[in-house]
Amino acid sequence: DESSVGTARTDNSFNSLMVEMEHNDISLREVVLDTTSMDRDTAEEMAQLFQKNTSISTIRLSCKRLGCKEGRSRKHHVLTTILSGIKENTTIESIEIEETEISHELAHHLSQLCARKQSLKNIAMIQCQFIGSGLAILFLGMQHSQSIRNVIFQSCDLGNNGLLEGGGDVSQQSQQQSSSYNIEIIASAIPLMHLTSLSLVDVHF
């Protein structure tokens, strides 16, 4: 059923579902992953699932507080692990990321995915906050994509919202400079992209 949607929850109850999805025993077109915590092992299992599955065409990720439970010094953003699996998938055409802080590290993984994943046609960022150079890194990858046609930014903060990478504050003047810089990034990238649709809805530059 092309309208089928799988919703993953990070506990043992869905392990059998993950196995079936990985081996294409069930044909899902859309997967929604909405969670606030996930350990590294589960993230790696999800990445392996996305890497091998050949029926999924749409991924929706809502990962506001998604992270590993291994201590701050070794903490690795779980979403980057999941994205590594998505990058190797050959059928996923649409990715939606919601309620996520886009740091330098995460933006780098997203940028690589956009530049290298030839099946990816649509990317949507919903209620995301870009930190530091996150926006510039993401657009660098998108402008090298030969397949992305539709890009949506909705209710996103593109102008740091007074935050630096690592959580420090920035001055009002720095925020204004960042806002102008973000606008220039988008304006300079658009002519190099192969878009048919770009939506900037209720975004803060």
C-alpha positions as a printed NumPy array, in Angstrom:
array([[  0.   ,   0.   ,   0.   ],
       [  1.69 ,   3.199,  -1.182],
       [ -0.045,   5.217,   1.529],
       [  1.365,   3.073,   4.332],
       [  3.179,   4.936,   7.082],
       [  5.474,   3.319,   9.67 ],
       [  6.005,   5.065,  12.999],
       [  9.112,   3.9  ,  14.867],
       [  9.417,   3.949,  18.656],
       [ 12.748,   3.275,  20.334],
       [ 11.995,   0.139,  22.402],
       [ 12.125,  -3.623,  21.879],
       [  8.522,  -3.777,  20.704],
       [  9.393,  -2.681,  17.186],
       [ 12.514,  -4.822,  16.606],
       [ 10.594,  -7.329,  14.513],
       [  9.119,  -4.479,  12.487],
       [ 12.619,  -3.138,  11.798],
       [ 13.778,  -6.552,  10.573],
       [ 10.803,  -6.837,   8.244],
       [ 11.396,  -3.332,   6.898],
       [ 15.108,  -3.969,   6.381],
       [ 14.411,  -7.07 ,   4.308],
       [ 11.461,  -5.517,   2.471],
       [  9.035,  -8.088,   3.923],
       [  6.601,  -5.192,   4.273],
       [  6.341,  -2.462,   1.671],
       [  6.319,   0.971,   3.278],
       [  6.474,   4.214,   1.319],
       [  6.789,   6.604,   4.249],
       [  8.499,   6.326,   7.64 ],
       [  8.018,   8.763,  10.53 ],
       [ 10.65 ,   8.783,  13.284],
       [  9.568,  10.98 ,  16.188],
       [ 11.435,  10.459,  19.45 ],
       [ 13.279,  12.386,  22.152],
       [ 15.908,   9.785,  23.028],
       [ 17.718,   6.966,  21.268],
       [ 20.848,   4.995,  22.083],
       [ 23.706,   4.458,  19.651],
       [ 22.882,   0.813,  18.937],
       [ 19.305,   1.635,  17.949],
       [ 20.493,   4.482,  15.733],
       [ 22.917,   2.144,  13.958],
       [ 20.127,  -0.404,  13.465],
       [ 17.922,   2.312,  11.962],
       [ 20.752,   3.397,   9.662],
       [ 21.22 ,  -0.184,   8.479],
       [ 17.489,  -0.453,   7.857],
       [ 17.408,   2.678,   5.708],
       [ 20.53 ,   1.589,   3.832],
       [ 19.023,  -1.741,   2.745],
       [ 15.325,  -0.945,   2.299],
       [ 14.164,  -0.396,  -1.287],
       [ 10.511,   0.587,  -0.822],
       [ 10.676,   3.722,   1.351],
       [ 10.404,   6.982,  -0.586],
       [  9.734,   9.491,   2.213],
       [ 11.418,   9.983,   5.604],
       [ 10.092,  12.348,   8.269],
       [ 12.384,  12.983,  11.25 ],
       [ 11.462,  14.976,  14.324],
       [ 14.483,  14.996,  16.578],
       [ 14.493,  18.055,  18.833],
       [ 16.392,  16.343,  21.647],
       [ 17.623,  13.259,  19.849],
       [ 21.011,  12.143,  21.147],
       [ 23.086,   9.298,  22.564],
       [ 23.309,   8.447,  26.259],
       [ 27.102,   8.064,  26.464],
       [ 28.188,  11.22 ,  28.279],
       [ 28.667,  14.753,  27.038],
       [ 32.305,  14.376,  25.994],
       [ 31.538,  11.475,  23.61 ],
       [ 28.014,  12.422,  22.678],
       [ 27.328,  11.871,  19.   ],
       [ 24.213,  13.248,  17.417],
       [ 22.125,  10.194,  16.548],
       [ 20.605,  11.907,  13.551],
       [ 23.985,  11.915,  11.779],
       [ 24.087,   8.135,  12.148],
       [ 20.607,   7.779,  10.704],
       [ 21.492,  10.139,   7.842],
       [ 24.479,   7.948,   6.962],
       [ 22.057,   5.121,   6.255],
       [ 19.685,   7.352,   4.318],
       [ 22.599,   8.547,   2.168],
       [ 23.221,   4.969,   0.979],
       [ 19.539,   4.306,   0.234],
       [ 18.606,   4.293,  -3.467],
       [ 14.845,   4.949,  -3.317],
       [ 14.265,   7.789,  -0.816],
       [ 13.083,  10.886,  -2.674],
       [ 11.829,  13.133,   0.143],
       [ 13.292,  14.07 ,   3.52 ],
       [ 11.545,  16.235,   6.115],
       [ 13.36 ,  17.297,   9.281],
       [ 11.364,  18.944,  12.042],
       [ 12.206,  20.61 ,  15.373],
       [ 15.949,  20.069,  15.138],
       [ 18.935,  22.305,  15.869],
       [ 21.123,  22.259,  12.771],
       [ 24.666,  22.519,  14.092],
       [ 27.869,  22.62 ,  12.039],
       [ 28.284,  18.839,  12.364],
       [ 24.706,  17.987,  11.444],
       [ 24.694,  20.463,   8.548],
       [ 27.848,  18.806,   7.189],
       [ 26.115,  15.407,   7.074],
       [ 23.011,  16.919,   5.482],
       [ 25.16 ,  18.731,   2.933],
       [ 26.931,  15.52 ,   1.929],
       [ 23.606,  13.738,   1.647],
       [ 22.176,  16.462,  -0.616],
       [ 25.257,  16.563,  -2.849],
       [ 25.668,  12.803,  -3.31 ],
       [ 22.188,  11.277,  -3.081],
       [ 20.892,  11.166,  -6.649],
       [ 17.367,   9.969,  -5.775],
       [ 16.661,  12.915,  -3.452],
       [ 14.161,  15.331,  -5.001],
       [ 12.513,  17.077,  -2.052],
       [ 13.869,  18.427,   1.222],
       [ 11.842,  20.223,   3.888],
       [ 13.072,  21.854,   7.089],
       [ 10.223,  22.551,   9.528],
       [ 10.694,  24.509,  12.785],
       [ 14.464,  24.027,  12.677],
       [ 17.071,  26.326,  14.182],
       [ 20.363,  26.807,  12.353],
       [ 23.38 ,  27.37 ,  14.592],
       [ 26.662,  28.944,  13.508],
       [ 27.513,  28.153,   9.872],
       [ 24.834,  25.459,   9.53 ],
       [ 22.818,  27.21 ,   6.816],
       [ 25.839,  27.968,   4.634],
       [ 27.057,  24.367,   4.843],
       [ 23.62 ,  22.962,   3.946],
       [ 23.213,  25.218,   0.913],
       [ 26.704,  24.325,  -0.275],
       [ 25.589,  20.713,  -0.57 ],
       [ 22.221,  21.549,  -2.099],
       [ 23.748,  23.678,  -4.843],
       [ 25.856,  20.694,  -5.935],
       [ 22.817,  18.425,  -6.169],
       [ 21.659,  17.429,  -9.641],
       [ 18.377,  15.942,  -8.395],
       [ 16.813,  18.246,  -5.761],
       [ 13.838,  20.098,  -7.238],
       [ 11.791,  21.279,  -4.242],
       [ 13.072,  22.948,  -1.065],
       [ 10.926,  24.129,   1.853],
       [ 11.955,  26.128,   4.914],
       [  8.966,  26.644,   7.208],
       [  8.982,  28.355,  10.622],
       [ 12.777,  28.074,  10.748],
       [ 15.301,  30.319,  12.462],
       [ 18.086,  30.891,   9.936],
       [ 19.756,  33.732,  11.824],
       [ 21.17 ,  31.994,  14.921],
       [ 18.495,  33.436,  17.271],
       [ 21.254,  34.993,  19.368],
       [ 23.212,  31.749,  19.681],
       [ 26.663,  30.688,  18.633],
       [ 27.959,  27.156,  18.091],
       [ 28.393,  25.879,  21.645],
       [ 25.615,  28.019,  23.098],
       [ 27.275,  31.438,  23.504],
       [ 25.401,  34.711,  23.036],
       [ 25.923,  37.117,  20.139],
       [ 25.308,  40.837,  20.028],
       [ 22.412,  42.485,  18.204],
       [ 24.835,  43.843,  15.612],
       [ 26.216,  40.35 ,  15.007],
       [ 22.69 ,  39.022,  14.57 ],
       [ 21.965,  41.684,  11.948],
       [ 25.178,  40.803,  10.117],
       [ 24.259,  37.116,  10.281],
       [ 20.798,  37.89 ,   8.865],
       [ 22.288,  39.712,   5.874],
       [ 24.793,  36.91 ,   5.373],
       [ 22.064,  34.253,   5.363],
       [ 20.077,  36.157,   2.744],
       [ 23.212,  36.426,   0.579],
       [ 23.828,  32.676,   0.935],
       [ 20.361,  31.826,  -0.35 ],
       [ 20.461,  34.424,  -3.132],
       [ 23.846,  33.269,  -4.415],
       [ 22.975,  29.554,  -4.237],
       [ 19.639,  29.634,  -6.071],
       [ 21.094,  30.297,  -9.574],
       [ 23.347,  27.243,  -9.166],
       [ 20.523,  24.912,  -8.156],
       [ 18.064,  23.018, -10.332],
       [ 14.946,  23.947,  -8.394],
       [ 11.379,  24.108,  -9.605],
       [ 10.086,  25.248,  -6.192],
       [ 11.568,  27.141,  -3.233],
       [  9.307,  27.959,  -0.26 ],
       [ 10.423,  30.235,   2.579],
       [  7.44 ,  30.368,   4.923],
       [  7.572,  32.266,   8.226],
       [ 11.363,  32.087,   8.429],
       [ 13.577,  34.277,  10.604],
       [ 16.728,  35.379,   8.795]])
